[in-house]
Amino acid sequence: MGTLVCLIVVGGVLVILGGLAYAGLWRSWTRSRYPGQWFALFWLGVALVCLGVALLCMNGPFVWVPLVLMPAFVLCGALGLWMALDGARWATPGWYRRAMRR
């Protein structure tokens, strides 16, 4: 149980960091070598939260929750991995795409 809670907390921290990057409130990272990878944190965090919640609900009364969250885990994890490998530029926010064109 403690491991699943840690998984959800780590995922939540990644969602917050990636959300700050998406919102443009935290732009100092754009000067790093691979700036697009910061957006991947959001999707990887969502994937970890989905996995943690799905595993917590596996034996409970809400058996349908893992059936919904496991495909979300796979899709968000795949998108996060793709963005971490500097792909999926369409998933970056507009302010970032405009800044990279200059």
N, C-alpha and C positions, 0 to 999 in steps of 0.2 A: 504494500500500500504506500509506503514511504517513497519508493522509487517512482511510482506513478505520479505522486504529488510533485516530486522534484522535476519530473519530465514536463508536467504542466507549467510549473513555475519558470523553468528555463525557456520553454516555448513562449510564455507570456513576456518574458524579458526580451526575447528576440522579436516578438511582434511589436513591442514598444519601440525598440531601436529602429526596426524597419519602417514602422509607421512614422517616426520622426523624419526619416530619410525621404519617404514618399511625400510627406506634407511640406517638405522644404524648410522645416524649422531647424534642421541640423545640416548645414551645407559645408562645413569645414572638411568633411571627408571627400568632397569632390576633387580635392587636390591630390588624393592618394593615387597609387599606381593603377589600381583596378576599381574605379569608383562605382561601376555598375553592380558590383557584388554586394553592396550594402542593401540594395533592394531585395536581394535574395533572402536576407535575414527575415523579412516579413513573412514570406511564403514558407520558409522552413520552420519558422515559429508557429505558424498556423497549422502546419502538418504535425508538429510535435504535440500541440494542444489537442488536435483531433485524435491522435493516437492515444494520448494519455486518458482522455475522457472516454474513448471507446473501450479501452481496456478496463477502466474502472466500472463501466456499466455492463461488462460481459456476463456476469453472473447475477445481476440484479433484476428488478422487475421491468426495467426498460431494455428488453432484449433487442428491440428494433434500432436503438441508438447506434450500436456498432455497425449495423448494416448501412447506415447513412454516413457515418463518420469515416469508415475505412476507405471508401472510394474518394472522399474528400482528402484524406491523408495521402493517398497515392497521387492524386492530381496536384495538390499543393506542393508535395515533395518533389514531384517531377518538374513543376514549373520553377521551384526554388533552385533545384540543381541546374536546370537549363540556364537560369539567370546567373548563377554562380560561375558558370562556364562562359559567361559573356554572350549569351544568346538572349532571345526573347526581348529585343529592344522595344518592341511594341508594348510591352508591359511596364515600361518605365514612364514616369509622369511627364507631362508636357513641358514643365519648366526645365527639366533635366535635358530633354531632347533639344530644346531651343538653346540651352547653354552649351551643349556639345557641338552644335552647328557653328557657333561663333569661333 
